[in-house]
Amino acid sequence: MMNSETYIDFIFARKQEGGGFTPKIDSLLKELFPGKRLSWYLEEKVSEGADVVIAEIKGMSPFQSEDEAIEFIETNAHNVFWEYLQGYKIFIYPNKRGCNSCGTH
């Protein structure tokens, strides 16, 4: 099976503790996606009394659909991941055989 282009955005939040949220989220993502060819950028800020981390994830993954990615996350994410997760957006673009430009391959 071919890998797919993968784009995932997560937003995590917790009650404000004065920073240090980014390393925690980085650790959760490393545990969730070991061996996947995904990289991420994390941005931490404080908003309305909460520590917030926005995770922008991209790369190649074995997921062939958004539903497959969601099922993987639901099966493999730790409880603390779900405590912090406030929202997500997932786009999976499966690799197709052929050139995709002429409509005949």
N, C-alpha and C positions, 0 to 999 in steps of 0.2 A: 504494500500500500504506500502511496506517495504522501509526503508531508504537505501540509496546507499552510498558506500564509495565515498568520494568527494575530489578531489585535484584540486585546482585552484591557478595559479600563475598570479599575475598582476604586471605590472611595470607602475609606475606613475612618472611624471616629471612636473616641473614648472621652470620658470626663477628663478635663485638663489636669495633667500631672507635671507640666513644666518641661515638656520635650522628651526626647529619647524614644519617640514612637516609631520613627523610621527604622531603626535597627530591628525592632520587634516585627514589623511588617515584612522587612527584608527576609528575616528568618522564616516566617510563615510561608512566604512565597518559595523560598529555597526548598522547604520541606514538601510543599505541594507539587512543585514542578521539577523534581530531580531528573536529570538526564534528558530533559526537553531542551530543544534549541531555542529557548526564549530568553530575552533580556528585558530588564525593566528599569524605568526611571521613577524615582519616588520623590514627591514634593510634600514637605510637612509644613503645616501652618496652624495657627490657633484661630478659632472662630467661635464666638458666642460661648465661651467657657469650655470648649472642647478642643482636644488635639485631633487634627485631621491629617490624614495622609492620602494623597491621590497617587495611585499606581498606574502607570502607562506601560503595558506589556506588549511586546511584539516579537515576532520571529517565526520560526517554522515549528509545527507540531503535528502529531499524527491524527489530530481531530479532523473529521470530514464534514462536520456541521456544528452549528452553535449548540444544538441539543446534546450532541456527543460531548462537547466541552463542559456543558453545565452538569451532565451526568457524572463526568470524571471529577469535577470540583465537589459536587454533592457527596460523592463516595469517599473522597480522599482528604478533604479539608478538616482540620482539627476544630474542636468546639470553639476555641478562642477566635478562630478566623470568623466564625459566624457571629460571635458576640460583637466584633468590631465592624463587620461589613455593613455598609449602609446603602450601597448601590453598585451596579455593574453595567457594563456594555460589552458585548462580545460580537466580533465579526470574524468568520472563518471563510477563507477563499480557497477551496480545494484546487489542487493542481490538476489540470485536464491534459490528456494526451493530445499531441498535435500542436498546431501553431495558433489555433483559435482566431485567426484573422480571415481566413478564406472561406470558412464554413464547410469545408469538405474533408478536413482531417480530424 
